[in-house]
Amino acid sequence: MSRIGKKPIEIPQGVKTEITEKEIKVSGPKGELKQTIHHEIKVELKDGKILVSPKTELSKKGRGLWGLYRALISNMVTGVSKGFEKKLEIEGVGFKANVEGDNLVLNLGFTNPVKIKKIPGVDFKVEKNVIIVSGSDKERIGYIAALIRKQKKAEPYKGKGIRYQGEKVRRKEGKKVVASSK
């Protein structure tokens, strides 16, 4: 039995859901999201709550997907009502970011600036040395944030690069000067 899958999903005010045999659509003030449903998972709407369960209790695949689909649908409901955001910090002399049109432009000490294109449903905001990636789809936000971080990961000697806000970078000591004994 899935502990996560058993929990019903509360639908907040202002969020509408449409459930068909193969798809669920959730729309709210922050946008609209849809997810295809695996044929071994059953999704139903009762008393303003979404219930997720496997079609047959004996199927190992259905039991395995039960908690996954409950979490995906819960993230959809949260995304269209409140939204998600990830914050990344830039640290280093001369490292900066700015938004030009729909692109995020990163100056990271390379010969040319790195441009990251905006995908639908994701917004960029830059405040001093913090990049804010926000939107309604948690998966897309995580993908774009990881793509930004990948451009210049924080290195362990000086800590320069891009990191998630609150991420701890494990620092290493440099070469030690050996004292000569004469």
TISE-457365 format. One line per field, with one value per residue: x, y, z of N, C-alpha, C, CB in turn. Coordinates in Angstrom, 2 decimals, padded with zeros to 5 digits. Glycine has a CB too. Example, Ala and Ser with C-alpha at 12.3 -4.5 7.8 and 13.67 -1.06 7.14 Angstrom:
n.px = [013.19, 012.85]
n.py = [-005.69, -002.25]
n.pz = [007.80, 007.08]
ca.px = [012.30, 013.67]
ca.py = [-004.50, -001.06]
ca.pz = [007.80, 007.14]
c.px = [013.20, 012.90]
c.py = [-003.30, 000.03]
c.pz = [007.80, 007.87]
cb.px = [011.31, 014.08]
cb.py = [-004.47, -000.60]
cb.pz = [009.05, 005.72]
***
This chain:
n.px = [000.84, 000.53, 001.73, 001.76, 000.08, -002.45, -003.41, -005.87, -006.25, -006.65, -008.72, -008.16, -009.98, -011.07, -009.72, -010.04, -010.88, -010.65, -011.39, -010.65, -010.70, -008.03, -006.57, -005.84, -006.86, -005.91, -006.81, -006.23, -005.68, -002.96, -002.44, -002.77, -002.53, -001.82, -001.93, -001.12, -002.64, -001.59, -002.61, -003.09, -003.79, -006.26, -008.17, -010.25, -012.89, -014.20, -016.34, -015.02, -012.39, -009.49, -009.00, -006.64, -005.87, -004.73, -005.88, -006.08, -005.32, -003.45, -001.57, 001.81, 003.07, 001.06, 000.78, 003.27, 003.21, 001.27, 001.75, 003.43, 001.79, -000.08, 001.53, 002.36, -000.10, -000.82, 001.24, 000.54, -001.92, -001.07, 000.71, -000.91, -002.43, -000.79, 001.84, 005.34, 008.78, 012.30, 015.39, 018.51, 021.90, 024.50, 027.95, 030.98, 033.65, 032.77, 030.83, 027.60, 024.04, 021.31, 018.06, 017.09, 014.68, 013.05, 015.05, 017.53, 020.52, 023.75, 026.76, 029.64, 032.39, 033.28, 034.27, 032.12, 028.80, 026.44, 023.38, 020.13, 017.19, 013.80, 011.25, 007.81, 005.63, 007.49, 009.18, 011.71, 013.55, 015.76, 017.60, 020.00, 022.47, 020.92, 019.04, 015.75, 013.62, 010.47, 007.08, 004.25, 004.57, 006.22, 008.14, 009.24, 010.37, 012.32, 013.92, 014.88, 016.21, 018.22, 019.57, 020.56, 022.27, 024.08, 025.68, 027.81, 028.96, 029.32, 032.60, 034.94, 037.14, 037.29, 034.61, 033.27, 030.75, 027.54, 024.89, 022.22, 019.97, 020.82, 022.22, 024.94, 028.33, 030.92, 034.00, 037.43, 040.84, 043.57, 046.77, 049.23, 051.83, 054.99, 057.06, 060.46, 063.09, 066.02]
n.py = [-001.19, 002.17, 004.89, 007.57, 007.61, 006.99, 009.30, 011.82, 014.45, 017.76, 020.16, 023.46, 026.60, 028.09, 026.48, 024.29, 021.01, 018.49, 015.26, 012.56, 009.30, 008.83, 011.12, 014.00, 017.27, 020.30, 023.46, 026.86, 030.03, 030.50, 029.19, 026.43, 022.91, 019.63, 016.05, 012.83, 009.74, 006.67, 003.43, 001.63, 003.04, 004.62, 007.53, 009.62, 011.95, 013.10, 014.67, 017.22, 016.46, 014.83, 011.49, 008.92, 005.72, 002.30, 000.32, -002.46, -004.28, -006.29, -005.88, -005.23, -003.16, -001.18, -000.62, 000.44, 002.79, 004.26, 006.10, 007.86, 009.05, 010.29, 012.20, 013.69, 014.77, 016.23, 018.14, 019.46, 020.66, 022.36, 023.95, 025.36, 026.86, 028.18, 028.27, 027.69, 028.22, 028.57, 029.52, 030.74, 031.39, 033.58, 033.60, 035.24, 037.19, 039.50, 037.84, 037.76, 038.15, 038.76, 039.63, 039.52, 040.33, 037.39, 035.76, 034.49, 035.88, 034.99, 036.04, 034.55, 034.52, 033.29, 033.40, 034.21, 035.36, 033.24, 032.10, 031.40, 030.05, 030.95, 028.76, 027.80, 028.69, 029.20, 031.67, 034.21, 036.06, 038.54, 039.57, 041.49, 039.35, 037.06, 034.65, 034.12, 031.55, 030.91, 029.60, 027.51, 024.78, 022.31, 020.45, 021.55, 023.91, 022.92, 021.65, 023.81, 025.31, 023.50, 023.40, 026.01, 026.05, 024.12, 025.41, 026.72, 025.29, 025.62, 025.86, 023.91, 025.20, 028.08, 028.64, 029.87, 030.40, 029.04, 028.33, 026.64, 028.48, 028.42, 026.07, 024.13, 024.40, 022.21, 022.90, 022.80, 022.53, 024.41, 023.91, 023.08, 024.94, 023.69, 023.64, 024.38, 022.51, 023.29]
n.pz = [000.00, -000.84, 000.89, 000.22, -002.01, -000.96, 000.24, -000.12, -002.59, -001.98, -003.52, -004.15, -003.89, -006.91, -008.66, -011.35, -012.41, -014.92, -015.62, -017.63, -019.21, -020.02, -019.40, -017.36, -016.69, -015.27, -014.27, -013.36, -011.64, -012.28, -014.65, -017.02, -016.83, -018.07, -017.82, -018.92, -018.08, -016.79, -017.94, -015.88, -013.66, -011.67, -011.56, -009.74, -008.96, -005.99, -003.77, -003.93, -003.82, -005.13, -005.87, -006.07, -007.29, -007.77, -010.57, -010.34, -007.47, -007.48, -009.44, -009.89, -011.24, -011.32, -008.58, -008.13, -009.62, -008.41, -006.15, -007.51, -009.53, -007.90, -006.64, -008.88, -009.78, -007.51, -007.51, -009.85, -009.13, -007.04, -008.50, -010.41, -008.69, -006.67, -007.70, -008.55, -007.63, -008.17, -006.82, -007.81, -007.09, -008.11, -007.93, -007.96, -009.35, -011.76, -012.80, -014.02, -014.59, -016.81, -018.13, -021.42, -023.50, -024.22, -023.40, -021.11, -020.24, -019.51, -018.15, -017.68, -017.54, -019.80, -023.29, -024.93, -024.10, -022.37, -023.57, -022.55, -023.61, -023.12, -022.12, -022.79, -020.14, -018.18, -016.32, -016.08, -013.67, -012.52, -009.76, -008.53, -007.66, -007.88, -009.52, -010.42, -011.14, -012.25, -012.34, -013.33, -013.76, -012.16, -013.01, -015.40, -014.39, -012.64, -014.55, -016.17, -014.19, -013.46, -015.88, -016.07, -013.82, -014.61, -016.46, -015.19, -012.64, -009.08, -008.02, -006.02, -004.75, -004.63, -004.61, -006.66, -009.15, -010.18, -008.01, -006.24, -004.16, -000.81, -001.05, -000.02, -000.63, -000.79, 000.40, -000.62, 000.46, -000.80, -002.43, -000.09, 001.39, 001.64, 004.37, 004.39, 005.78, 006.95]
ca.px = [000.00, 001.28, 001.35, 001.51, -001.05, -003.72, -003.87, -006.64, -005.71, -007.63, -008.76, -008.43, -010.98, -010.58, -009.04, -010.99, -010.28, -011.39, -010.79, -011.14, -010.10, -006.58, -005.92, -006.40, -006.53, -006.10, -006.63, -006.40, -005.24, -001.58, -002.31, -003.43, -001.61, -002.46, -001.08, -001.72, -002.73, -001.26, -003.84, -003.29, -004.11, -007.63, -008.27, -011.65, -013.20, -015.28, -016.49, -014.00, -011.06, -009.07, -008.53, -005.83, -005.72, -004.45, -007.10, -006.07, -004.38, -002.46, -000.57, 002.98, 003.30, 000.05, 001.12, 004.47, 002.88, 000.22, 002.28, 003.98, 000.72, -000.68, 002.45, 002.30, -001.37, -000.73, 002.09, -000.23, -002.89, -000.31, 001.29, -001.89, -003.01, 000.24, 003.02, 006.60, 009.95, 013.62, 016.32, 019.91, 022.83, 025.73, 029.03, 032.24, 033.94, 032.42, 029.73, 026.31, 022.94, 020.23, 017.02, 016.95, 013.52, 012.64, 016.24, 018.36, 021.89, 024.69, 028.17, 030.27, 033.82, 033.60, 034.47, 030.81, 027.77, 025.60, 021.97, 019.19, 015.89, 012.64, 010.27, 006.47, 005.25, 008.59, 009.58, 012.98, 013.69, 017.11, 017.75, 021.43, 023.15, 019.97, 018.16, 014.52, 012.92, 009.15, 006.03, 003.28, 004.96, 007.39, 009.14, 009.92, 011.16, 013.49, 014.77, 015.55, 017.13, 019.37, 020.28, 021.29, 023.33, 025.05, 026.56, 029.02, 028.74, 030.20, 033.80, 035.19, 038.28, 036.90, 033.16, 032.72, 029.86, 026.10, 024.39, 020.87, 020.01, 020.85, 023.07, 026.25, 029.41, 031.99, 035.24, 038.68, 042.02, 044.49, 048.06, 049.87, 053.23, 055.81, 058.14, 061.77, 063.79, 067.49]
ca.py = [000.00, 003.41, 005.88, 008.83, 007.42, 006.92, 010.63, 012.55, 015.76, 018.83, 021.11, 024.79, 027.40, 028.71, 025.47, 023.40, 019.77, 017.67, 013.93, 011.61, 007.97, 008.81, 012.40, 014.91, 018.68, 021.14, 024.87, 027.78, 031.39, 030.55, 028.52, 025.14, 021.80, 018.35, 014.88, 011.57, 008.80, 005.29, 002.62, 000.86, 003.97, 005.15, 008.84, 010.01, 013.18, 012.89, 015.68, 018.26, 015.87, 013.89, 010.23, 008.14, 004.33, 001.37, -000.36, -003.77, -004.32, -007.34, -005.45, -004.61, -001.91, -000.23, -000.21, 001.26, 004.09, 004.88, 007.27, 008.78, 009.84, 011.14, 013.32, 014.52, 015.51, 017.19, 019.23, 020.22, 021.48, 023.41, 024.83, 026.28, 027.74, 029.02, 028.37, 027.24, 029.01, 028.15, 030.64, 030.39, 032.48, 033.67, 034.12, 035.35, 038.53, 039.66, 036.97, 038.44, 037.66, 039.70, 039.13, 040.29, 039.78, 036.12, 034.98, 034.80, 036.00, 034.79, 036.35, 033.69, 034.46, 032.67, 034.36, 034.71, 035.14, 032.05, 032.48, 030.32, 030.44, 030.75, 027.80, 028.20, 028.40, 029.50, 033.08, 034.54, 037.35, 038.67, 040.60, 041.51, 038.11, 035.97, 034.37, 033.48, 030.82, 030.67, 029.15, 026.60, 023.38, 022.04, 019.72, 022.49, 024.84, 022.17, 021.41, 025.05, 025.66, 022.60, 023.82, 027.23, 025.67, 023.32, 026.27, 026.98, 024.81, 026.21, 025.04, 023.68, 025.91, 029.45, 028.71, 030.67, 029.69, 029.15, 027.32, 026.87, 029.26, 027.54, 024.91, 024.20, 023.94, 021.63, 023.58, 022.07, 023.35, 024.47, 023.28, 023.59, 025.28, 022.82, 024.39, 023.74, 022.31, 023.31]
ca.pz = [000.00, -000.96, 001.91, -000.47, -002.91, -000.23, 000.66, -001.13, -002.97, -001.80, -004.63, -003.62, -004.58, -008.13, -009.48, -012.02, -012.91, -015.87, -015.62, -018.62, -019.03, -020.26, -019.16, -016.37, -016.94, -014.09, -014.64, -012.25, -011.93, -012.78, -015.94, -017.21, -016.99, -018.30, -017.61, -019.34, -016.97, -017.16, -018.00, -014.65, -012.58, -011.70, -010.92, -009.64, -008.23, -005.02, -002.71, -004.05, -003.62, -006.17, -005.30, -007.01, -006.85, -008.88, -011.02, -009.70, -006.35, -007.70, -010.41, -009.27, -011.97, -010.86, -007.21, -008.23, -010.22, -007.60, -005.45, -008.50, -010.15, -006.87, -006.46, -010.09, -009.78, -006.42, -007.98, -010.84, -008.41, -006.36, -009.52, -011.01, -007.67, -006.03, -008.54, -007.99, -008.02, -007.71, -006.81, -008.01, -006.76, -008.90, -007.11, -008.68, -009.86, -013.17, -013.19, -013.89, -015.42, -017.09, -019.03, -022.66, -024.20, -023.64, -023.08, -019.96, -020.70, -018.41, -018.39, -016.69, -017.73, -021.07, -024.37, -025.32, -023.08, -022.53, -023.66, -022.26, -024.15, -022.26, -022.62, -022.35, -018.76, -017.26, -016.34, -015.44, -013.02, -011.96, -008.73, -008.17, -008.03, -007.71, -010.66, -009.97, -012.20, -011.69, -013.24, -012.74, -013.95, -011.32, -013.79, -016.29, -013.58, -012.21, -015.73, -016.55, -013.11, -013.58, -017.10, -015.71, -012.89, -015.36, -017.25, -014.41, -011.28, -008.07, -007.89, -004.60, -004.18, -004.27, -004.51, -007.75, -010.06, -009.94, -007.08, -005.73, -002.92, 000.35, -001.31, 000.61, -001.49, 000.00, 000.03, -000.48, 000.70, -001.92, -002.17, 001.14, 001.23, 002.47, 005.03, 004.17, 007.05, 006.74]
c.px = [000.88, 000.80, 001.02, 000.25, -002.40, -004.28, -004.69, -006.01, -006.83, -007.57, -009.09, -009.46, -010.35, -009.84, -010.10, -010.24, -011.22, -010.67, -011.46, -010.45, -008.58, -005.86, -006.62, -005.92, -006.86, -005.84, -006.95, -005.87, -003.83, -001.40, -003.07, -002.37, -002.41, -001.45, -001.81, -001.64, -002.44, -002.52, -004.09, -003.64, -005.52, -007.65, -009.74, -011.81, -014.39, -015.24, -015.40, -012.59, -010.77, -008.50, -007.81, -005.69, -005.34, -005.75, -007.21, -004.98, -003.24, -001.33, 000.58, 003.26, 002.33, 000.33, 002.33, 004.19, 001.88, 000.69, 002.83, 002.88, 000.02, 000.20, 002.42, 001.04, -001.38, 000.12, 001.38, -001.21, -002.19, 000.23, 000.31, -002.53, -001.97, 001.44, 004.26, 007.70, 011.21, 014.53, 017.73, 020.77, 024.04, 026.79, 030.31, 032.41, 033.62, 031.31, 028.43, 025.30, 021.97, 019.26, 016.94, 015.84, 013.04, 013.83, 016.89, 019.80, 022.81, 026.10, 028.95, 031.77, 034.24, 033.78, 033.16, 029.80, 026.93, 024.14, 021.11, 017.82, 014.79, 011.73, 008.89, 006.18, 006.33, 008.99, 010.91, 012.89, 015.09, 017.13, 019.17, 022.10, 022.24, 019.09, 016.95, 013.82, 011.57, 008.17, 005.10, 003.67, 006.28, 008.50, 009.92, 010.81, 012.44, 014.46, 015.56, 016.56, 018.38, 020.22, 021.12, 022.49, 024.45, 026.06, 027.87, 028.73, 029.72, 031.40, 034.24, 036.32, 037.93, 035.39, 032.51, 031.83, 028.41, 025.69, 022.95, 020.98, 019.89, 021.70, 024.44, 027.28, 030.54, 033.31, 036.44, 039.80, 042.88, 045.78, 048.69, 051.34, 054.03, 056.96, 059.46, 062.51, 065.29, 068.18]
c.py = [001.24, 004.41, 007.21, 008.72, 007.42, 008.29, 011.29, 013.93, 016.78, 019.77, 022.48, 025.54, 028.08, 027.74, 024.52, 022.18, 019.08, 016.33, 013.10, 010.28, 008.00, 010.09, 013.17, 016.31, 019.46, 022.58, 025.75, 029.15, 031.47, 029.84, 027.21, 024.07, 020.54, 017.22, 013.66, 010.59, 007.40, 004.43, 001.79, 001.74, 004.52, 006.47, 009.24, 011.24, 012.93, 013.99, 016.76, 017.77, 014.90, 012.66, 009.43, 006.73, 003.46, 000.66, -001.75, -003.78, -005.31, -006.90, -004.72, -003.25, -000.83, 000.28, 000.70, 002.66, 004.89, 006.17, 008.31, 009.66, 010.73, 012.38, 014.25, 015.38, 016.56, 018.39, 020.08, 021.17, 022.63, 024.42, 025.81, 027.20, 028.69, 029.27, 027.88, 028.20, 028.40, 029.35, 030.10, 031.60, 032.41, 034.27, 034.12, 036.75, 038.57, 038.74, 037.73, 037.84, 038.79, 039.09, 040.08, 039.67, 038.51, 035.26, 035.44, 034.78, 035.95, 035.14, 035.64, 033.54, 033.73, 033.76, 035.02, 034.49, 033.89, 032.51, 031.25, 030.80, 030.10, 029.70, 028.21, 027.78, 028.69, 030.95, 033.24, 035.91, 037.39, 039.83, 040.52, 040.22, 036.88, 035.86, 033.63, 032.87, 030.44, 030.25, 028.18, 025.14, 023.10, 021.34, 020.65, 023.45, 024.16, 021.92, 022.66, 025.47, 024.79, 022.97, 025.07, 026.88, 024.92, 024.17, 026.58, 026.58, 025.48, 025.30, 024.98, 024.49, 027.33, 029.61, 029.53, 029.81, 029.93, 028.00, 027.65, 027.67, 028.30, 026.31, 025.13, 023.63, 023.45, 022.20, 022.70, 023.04, 023.33, 023.74, 023.91, 023.87, 024.42, 023.65, 023.65, 023.65, 022.19, 023.73]
c.pz = [000.00, 000.09, 001.26, -001.31, -002.22, 000.13, -000.45, -001.39, -002.86, -003.01, -004.06, -004.47, -005.80, -009.05, -010.04, -012.53, -013.87, -015.95, -016.70, -018.36, -019.11, -019.88, -018.05, -016.71, -015.67, -014.53, -013.44, -012.62, -012.53, -014.12, -015.98, -017.48, -017.29, -018.20, -018.12, -018.17, -017.49, -017.08, -016.74, -013.44, -012.77, -010.93, -010.92, -008.75, -007.32, -003.97, -002.74, -003.78, -004.76, -005.47, -006.39, -006.44, -008.04, -009.27, -010.43, -008.63, -006.60, -008.63, -009.71, -009.92, -011.48, -009.45, -007.22, -008.74, -009.38, -006.93, -006.40, -009.09, -009.14, -006.67, -007.67, -010.12, -008.67, -006.82, -009.03, -010.15, -007.69, -007.36, -010.10, -009.98, -007.07, -006.93, -007.80, -008.41, -007.44, -007.82, -006.93, -007.72, -007.68, -008.00, -007.93, -009.24, -011.35, -013.64, -013.00, -014.84, -015.66, -018.09, -020.22, -023.47, -023.50, -023.20, -021.79, -020.44, -019.49, -018.87, -017.29, -016.89, -018.99, -022.12, -024.78, -024.19, -023.40, -022.53, -023.42, -022.68, -023.16, -022.91, -022.10, -020.91, -017.74, -017.43, -015.61, -014.81, -012.42, -010.98, -008.20, -008.61, -007.87, -008.96, -010.10, -011.18, -011.62, -012.77, -012.54, -012.84, -013.23, -012.11, -014.71, -015.53, -013.11, -013.36, -016.10, -015.47, -013.17, -014.80, -016.83, -014.83, -013.61, -016.13, -016.52, -012.96, -010.33, -007.86, -006.42, -003.98, -003.75, -004.14, -005.61, -008.65, -009.69, -009.03, -006.71, -004.43, -001.74, 000.16, -000.67, -000.37, -000.61, -000.49, 000.28, -000.18, -000.55, -001.60, -000.93, 000.84, 002.20, 003.05, 004.84, 005.51, 006.78, 007.98]
cb.px = [-000.96, 001.16, 002.48, 002.71, -000.89, -003.54, -002.67, -008.12, -005.11, -007.38, -009.81, -007.14, -011.60, -009.67, -007.96, -011.73, -009.92, -011.51, -010.92, -010.88, -010.65, -006.32, -005.90, -005.98, -007.32, -005.16, -007.52, -005.70, -005.28, -000.64, -000.86, -004.46, -000.73, -003.15, -000.70, -001.01, -004.12, -000.14, -003.78, -002.04, -003.08, -008.66, -007.39, -012.51, -013.48, -015.17, -016.49, -014.32, -010.98, -008.02, -009.71, -004.43, -007.02, -003.36, -007.13, -005.83, -005.11, -003.14, -001.21, 004.21, 003.14, -001.32, 001.39, 005.46, 002.32, -000.27, 003.35, 004.67, -000.29, -000.84, 003.89, 002.36, -002.56, -000.15, 003.39, -001.00, -003.67, 000.84, 001.87, -002.96, -003.64, 000.70, 003.22, 006.94, 009.80, 014.17, 016.16, 020.16, 023.26, 025.52, 029.19, 032.31, 035.44, 033.62, 029.74, 026.46, 022.23, 020.79, 015.64, 018.30, 013.87, 011.82, 017.24, 018.12, 022.10, 024.63, 028.45, 029.64, 034.45, 032.49, 035.12, 030.32, 026.86, 025.86, 021.65, 019.22, 015.63, 011.87, 010.63, 005.42, 004.87, 009.80, 008.49, 014.13, 012.57, 018.16, 016.70, 021.61, 024.39, 019.10, 018.89, 013.57, 013.73, 008.63, 006.63, 001.95, 005.09, 006.99, 008.46, 008.91, 010.35, 013.06, 013.91, 014.51, 016.45, 018.90, 019.28, 020.35, 022.77, 024.33, 025.85, 029.44, 028.87, 029.44, 034.94, 035.48, 039.42, 037.42, 032.78, 033.86, 030.17, 025.28, 025.27, 020.10, 018.86, 019.46, 023.21, 026.28, 029.89, 031.98, 035.38, 039.00, 042.83, 044.78, 049.01, 049.73, 053.49, 056.35, 057.84, 062.63, 063.26, 067.88]
cb.py = [000.00, 004.00, 006.06, 009.23, 006.15, 006.11, 011.52, 012.72, 015.73, 019.61, 020.68, 025.60, 028.46, 029.84, 024.69, 024.12, 018.83, 018.35, 013.25, 012.12, 007.02, 008.53, 013.23, 014.51, 019.24, 020.72, 025.25, 027.26, 032.20, 029.94, 028.28, 025.21, 021.61, 018.32, 014.72, 010.99, 008.85, 004.71, 001.71, 000.07, 005.13, 004.13, 009.92, 008.86, 014.36, 011.50, 015.01, 019.37, 015.13, 014.52, 009.41, 008.80, 003.82, 000.33, -000.44, -004.91, -004.68, -008.56, -004.55, -005.53, -002.14, -000.87, -001.43, 000.59, 003.89, 003.90, 006.85, 008.00, 008.92, 010.36, 012.80, 013.63, 014.53, 016.53, 018.67, 019.27, 020.61, 022.80, 024.02, 025.50, 026.90, 028.37, 029.81, 025.80, 030.47, 026.93, 031.49, 029.86, 032.42, 034.51, 033.28, 034.31, 038.92, 039.44, 035.64, 039.95, 036.46, 041.04, 039.02, 040.33, 039.47, 035.34, 035.06, 033.78, 037.31, 033.34, 037.91, 032.34, 033.82, 031.66, 033.68, 034.03, 036.38, 031.00, 033.12, 029.91, 029.74, 032.08, 026.34, 027.61, 026.98, 028.56, 033.98, 034.49, 037.58, 038.88, 040.43, 041.73, 037.94, 036.18, 033.52, 034.50, 029.55, 031.91, 028.51, 026.80, 023.06, 021.18, 018.61, 023.27, 025.36, 020.86, 020.95, 026.18, 025.52, 021.14, 024.09, 028.25, 024.82, 022.40, 027.56, 028.51, 023.28, 026.44, 025.60, 022.26, 025.95, 030.42, 029.28, 031.32, 028.21, 029.13, 027.23, 025.53, 030.32, 027.13, 024.66, 023.43, 025.07, 020.08, 024.89, 021.25, 022.85, 025.91, 023.42, 022.57, 026.80, 021.61, 024.58, 024.54, 021.05, 024.22]
cb.pz = [001.22, -002.37, 002.94, -001.36, -003.66, 001.02, 001.03, -000.69, -004.42, -000.47, -005.73, -003.55, -003.62, -007.78, -008.65, -013.18, -011.75, -017.29, -014.23, -020.09, -020.08, -021.68, -020.45, -014.91, -018.18, -012.91, -015.85, -011.00, -010.66, -011.76, -016.26, -018.39, -015.74, -019.66, -016.12, -020.60, -016.28, -016.23, -019.18, -014.35, -012.52, -011.10, -011.66, -009.11, -009.21, -004.34, -001.36, -003.12, -002.25, -007.15, -004.71, -007.25, -006.17, -008.47, -012.55, -010.74, -005.06, -008.27, -011.47, -009.39, -013.51, -010.89, -006.32, -009.12, -011.61, -006.55, -004.48, -009.62, -010.82, -005.53, -006.22, -011.34, -009.62, -005.16, -008.56, -011.78, -007.39, -005.55, -010.61, -011.73, -006.55, -004.75, -009.01, -008.44, -007.56, -008.53, -005.51, -009.44, -005.27, -010.20, -005.81, -009.80, -009.61, -014.00, -012.36, -014.17, -014.76, -017.63, -018.30, -023.47, -025.68, -024.63, -024.21, -018.77, -021.52, -017.89, -018.40, -016.72, -016.56, -021.50, -025.57, -026.63, -022.95, -021.38, -025.04, -020.76, -025.49, -022.02, -022.20, -023.28, -018.65, -017.51, -015.70, -016.45, -011.92, -013.09, -007.58, -006.65, -007.18, -006.44, -011.78, -009.23, -012.70, -010.97, -014.48, -013.39, -015.46, -010.13, -014.61, -017.11, -012.37, -011.61, -016.92, -016.77, -011.73, -013.69, -018.24, -014.98, -011.75, -016.32, -017.60, -014.50, -011.21, -006.74, -008.77, -004.40, -005.17, -005.31, -003.19, -008.58, -010.05, -011.28, -005.81, -005.50, -002.89, 000.70, -002.83, 001.97, -002.46, -000.09, 000.80, -001.76, 001.95, -002.29, -003.40, 002.32, 001.48, 001.66, 006.56, 003.12, 007.79, 005.61]
***
